Amino acid sequence: MIFIPVVIGSTIDTRSGFETKNPILASGAFGLESDTQYYKIGDGETRWNDIVGYNGNLVTDGGGGDTPK
């Protein structure tokens, strides 16, 4: 079976949606969890679940590595 990764641009989804779909964000693309306000920035290669930590939170500006509570 041939695996073709799906690369998406900046997007908004729920935490559960991102974890289920496990997309690859395009390099520099912004992925925002609408229910937690945490976001990650893609590198064009790494799947959502494999990106270590978050880049921050739009509400608290928590900084990298924070985990939604």
C-alpha distances in whole Angstrom, upper triangle without the diagonal:
4,6,10,13,15,19,22,26,28,28,30,29,30,29,27,25,24,23,21,19,19,19,19,23,24,26,29,28,30,29,31,31,34,35,36,36,34,32,30,29,26,25,22,19,20,19,22,22,22,25,28,31,32,34,37,38,40,42,43,42,41,39,36,35,36,35,36,38
4,6,10,13,16,19,23,26,26,28,27,29,28,26,24,23,22,21,18,18,17,17,20,20,23,26,25,27,26,29,30,32,34,34,35,33,30,27,26,23,22,19,17,18,17,20,21,21,23,26,29,30,32,35,36,38,41,42,40,39,37,34,33,35,34,35,37
4,6,9,13,16,19,22,22,25,24,25,24,23,21,19,19,17,15,14,13,13,16,17,19,23,22,24,23,26,26,29,30,31,31,29,26,24,23,19,18,15,13,14,13,17,17,17,19,23,26,26,28,31,32,34,37,38,36,35,33,30,29,31,30,31,34
4,7,9,13,16,19,20,22,22,24,23,22,20,18,18,17,14,13,12,11,14,14,17,20,19,21,20,24,24,27,29,29,29,27,25,22,21,17,16,13,12,13,12,16,17,17,19,22,25,25,26,29,31,32,35,36,35,34,32,29,29,30,29,30,33
4,6,10,13,16,17,19,19,21,20,20,17,15,15,15,12,10,8,7,10,11,14,17,15,18,17,20,21,24,26,26,26,24,21,18,17,13,13,10,9,10,9,12,14,14,15,19,21,22,23,25,27,28,31,32,31,30,28,26,25,27,26,27,30
4,6,10,13,13,16,16,18,18,18,15,13,14,14,10,9,6,6,8,9,13,15,13,15,14,17,19,21,23,24,23,22,19,17,16,12,13,10,10,11,9,11,14,15,15,19,21,21,22,24,25,26,29,31,29,29,27,25,25,26,25,25,29
4,7,10,11,14,15,18,18,18,15,13,15,15,11,10,7,5,6,6,9,12,10,12,12,16,17,20,22,23,22,20,17,14,13,10,10,7,8,10,9,11,14,14,14,18,20,19,19,22,23,24,27,28,27,27,25,23,23,24,24,24,28
4,7,8,11,12,15,16,17,14,12,14,15,11,11,7,6,5,6,9,11,8,10,9,13,15,17,20,20,19,18,15,13,12,9,11,9,11,12,11,11,14,15,15,18,19,18,18,20,21,21,24,26,24,25,24,22,22,23,23,23,26
4,6,10,12,16,17,18,15,13,16,17,14,13,10,9,6,5,8,9,5,7,8,11,14,16,19,20,18,17,13,12,10,9,11,9,12,13,13,12,16,17,15,19,19,17,16,18,19,19,22,24,22,23,22,21,22,23,23,23,26
4,7,10,14,15,17,14,12,16,17,14,14,11,10,7,8,10,8,5,5,6,8,11,13,16,17,14,14,10,10,9,9,12,11,14,14,14,12,16,17,15,18,18,15,14,15,16,15,19,21,19,20,19,18,20,20,20,20,23
4,7,10,12,14,11,10,13,15,12,13,10,11,9,10,13,12,8,6,5,6,9,10,13,14,12,12,10,10,10,11,14,14,16,16,14,12,15,17,16,18,18,15,15,15,15,14,18,20,19,20,20,19,20,20,19,18,21
4,7,9,12,9,9,12,14,12,13,12,13,11,14,16,14,11,8,6,5,6,6,10,11,10,10,9,11,12,13,17,17,19,17,15,13,15,18,16,18,17,14,15,15,13,13,15,18,17,19,19,18,19,18,17,16,19
4,7,8,6,6,10,11,10,11,11,13,12,15,18,17,13,11,8,6,5,6,8,10,10,11,10,12,14,15,18,18,19,17,15,12,14,17,16,18,17,15,16,16,14,14,16,19,19,19,20,19,19,18,16,14,17
4,5,5,6,9,10,11,12,13,15,15,18,20,19,16,14,10,8,5,5,6,8,9,10,11,13,15,16,20,20,21,19,16,12,13,17,16,18,16,14,16,16,14,14,16,18,18,18,19,19,18,17,14,12,14
4,5,5,6,9,10,10,12,15,15,18,20,19,16,14,10,9,5,7,7,7,9,9,10,11,14,15,19,20,20,17,14,10,10,14,13,15,13,12,14,14,13,14,16,17,18,17,17,17,15,14,11,9,12
4,6,5,6,8,10,12,15,16,20,22,22,19,17,13,12,9,10,9,10,13,13,13,14,17,18,21,21,21,18,14,11,11,15,15,17,16,15,18,18,17,18,19,21,21,20,21,20,18,17,14,12,14
4,6,5,6,8,10,13,14,17,20,20,17,15,11,11,9,10,10,12,14,13,13,14,16,16,19,19,19,17,13,11,11,15,15,17,17,16,18,18,18,18,20,22,22,22,22,21,20,19,16,15,17
4,5,5,5,7,10,11,14,17,17,14,12,9,9,8,10,11,12,13,12,11,11,13,13,16,15,15,13,10,7,8,11,12,14,14,13,15,16,16,17,19,21,20,20,20,18,17,17,15,14,16
4,6,5,8,11,13,17,19,19,17,15,12,12,10,13,13,13,15,13,13,12,15,14,17,17,16,13,10,7,6,10,11,13,13,13,16,17,17,19,21,22,22,21,20,18,17,16,14,13,16
4,6,9,12,14,18,20,21,19,17,14,15,13,15,15,16,17,16,16,16,18,17,19,18,17,15,11,10,9,13,14,17,17,17,20,21,21,22,24,25,25,24,24,22,20,20,17,17,19
4,6,9,11,15,18,19,16,15,12,14,13,15,16,17,18,17,16,15,16,15,17,16,15,13,9,8,9,12,14,17,18,17,19,21,21,22,24,26,25,25,24,22,21,21,19,18,21
4,7,9,13,15,17,14,14,11,13,13,16,17,17,17,16,14,12,14,12,14,13,12,10,6,5,6,9,10,13,14,15,17,19,20,21,24,25,24,23,22,20,18,19,17,17,20
4,6,9,12,14,11,12,10,12,13,16,18,18,18,16,14,12,12,10,11,10,10,8,5,6,8,10,11,14,15,15,17,19,20,21,24,25,24,23,22,20,19,20,19,19,22
4,6,9,11,9,11,10,13,15,18,20,20,19,17,14,11,10,7,8,6,6,6,4,6,9,10,10,13,15,15,16,18,20,21,24,25,24,23,21,19,19,20,20,20,24
4,6,8,6,7,7,11,13,16,19,18,17,15,11,9,7,4,7,6,8,7,7,7,11,11,10,14,15,13,14,16,18,18,22,23,21,21,19,17,18,19,19,20,23
4,6,5,8,10,14,16,19,22,21,20,18,14,11,8,5,6,4,8,9,10,11,14,14,13,16,17,16,15,18,20,20,24,25,23,23,21,19,20,22,22,23,27
4,6,9,11,15,18,20,23,22,20,18,14,11,8,5,4,4,8,9,12,12,16,15,12,15,17,15,14,17,19,20,24,25,22,22,20,17,19,21,22,23,27
4,6,10,13,16,19,22,20,18,16,12,9,6,5,6,8,11,12,13,13,17,16,13,15,16,14,12,14,17,17,21,22,19,19,17,15,17,19,21,22,25
4,7,10,13,16,19,18,16,14,10,8,6,5,8,8,11,12,12,12,15,15,13,16,16,13,12,14,16,16,19,21,18,19,17,16,18,19,20,20,24
4,6,10,12,15,14,12,10,7,6,5,7,10,11,14,13,13,11,14,15,12,15,14,11,10,11,12,12,16,17,15,16,15,14,16,16,17,17,21
4,7,9,12,12,10,8,5,5,6,8,11,12,14,13,12,9,12,14,11,14,13,10,10,11,11,12,15,17,15,16,15,14,15,15,15,14,18
4,6,9,8,6,6,4,7,9,11,15,16,18,16,14,11,14,16,13,15,13,10,10,10,9,9,12,14,13,14,14,14,15,14,13,12,16
4,6,6,5,5,6,9,12,14,17,18,19,17,15,11,13,16,14,15,13,10,12,11,9,10,12,14,14,14,15,15,15,13,12,10,13
4,6,5,8,9,12,15,17,21,21,23,21,18,15,16,19,18,19,16,14,15,13,11,10,11,14,15,16,17,17,18,16,14,12,14
4,6,8,11,14,17,19,23,24,25,22,20,16,17,20,19,19,17,14,16,14,11,11,11,14,15,15,17,18,17,15,13,10,11
4,5,9,12,15,18,21,23,24,21,19,15,16,18,17,17,14,11,13,11,8,9,9,11,12,12,14,14,14,11,9,6,8
4,7,10,13,16,20,22,23,21,19,15,16,19,16,17,14,10,11,8,5,6,7,9,10,10,12,13,14,11,11,9,11
4,7,11,14,17,19,20,17,16,13,14,15,13,13,10,7,8,6,4,6,8,9,9,9,9,10,10,8,8,7,10
4,7,10,13,15,17,15,14,10,12,14,11,12,9,6,6,6,6,8,11,12,10,11,10,9,10,10,10,10,14
4,7,10,12,13,11,11,8,10,11,8,9,8,5,5,7,9,11,14,15,13,12,11,9,10,11,11,12,16
4,7,9,11,10,11,9,12,12,9,11,10,8,7,10,12,13,17,17,15,15,13,11,12,14,15,16,20
4,6,8,7,8,8,11,11,8,11,12,11,10,13,16,17,20,21,18,18,16,14,15,16,17,18,22
4,6,6,9,10,13,11,9,12,14,13,13,16,19,20,24,24,21,21,18,15,16,19,20,21,25
4,6,9,10,14,12,11,14,16,16,16,19,21,22,26,27,24,24,21,19,19,22,22,24,27
4,7,10,12,10,10,13,16,16,17,20,23,24,27,28,25,25,22,19,19,22,22,24,27
4,7,8,6,6,10,13,13,14,18,20,22,25,26,23,22,20,17,16,18,18,20,24
4,6,5,7,10,12,13,15,18,20,22,24,25,23,22,20,17,16,18,17,19,22
4,5,5,9,10,10,12,15,16,18,21,21,20,19,18,15,14,15,14,15,18
4,6,8,9,11,14,16,17,20,22,22,21,19,18,15,13,14,13,14,17
4,6,9,11,13,16,18,21,24,23,22,20,18,15,13,15,14,16,19
4,6,8,10,13,15,18,21,20,18,17,15,11,10,12,12,15,18
4,7,9,12,15,18,20,19,17,15,13,9,7,10,10,13,16
4,7,9,11,15,17,15,14,11,10,6,4,6,7,10,13
4,5,8,11,13,13,11,9,7,5,5,6,7,9,13
4,7,10,13,12,9,8,6,4,7,8,10,12,15
4,7,9,8,6,5,4,5,8,7,9,10,13
4,5,6,5,5,7,9,10,8,9,9,12
4,6,6,8,10,12,14,12,13,12,14
4,6,8,11,14,15,13,13,12,13
4,5,9,12,13,10,12,11,12
4,6,9,11,10,12,12,14
4,7,8,6,9,10,12
4,7,6,10,12,14
4,6,9,12,14
4,6,10,13
4,7,9
4,6
4
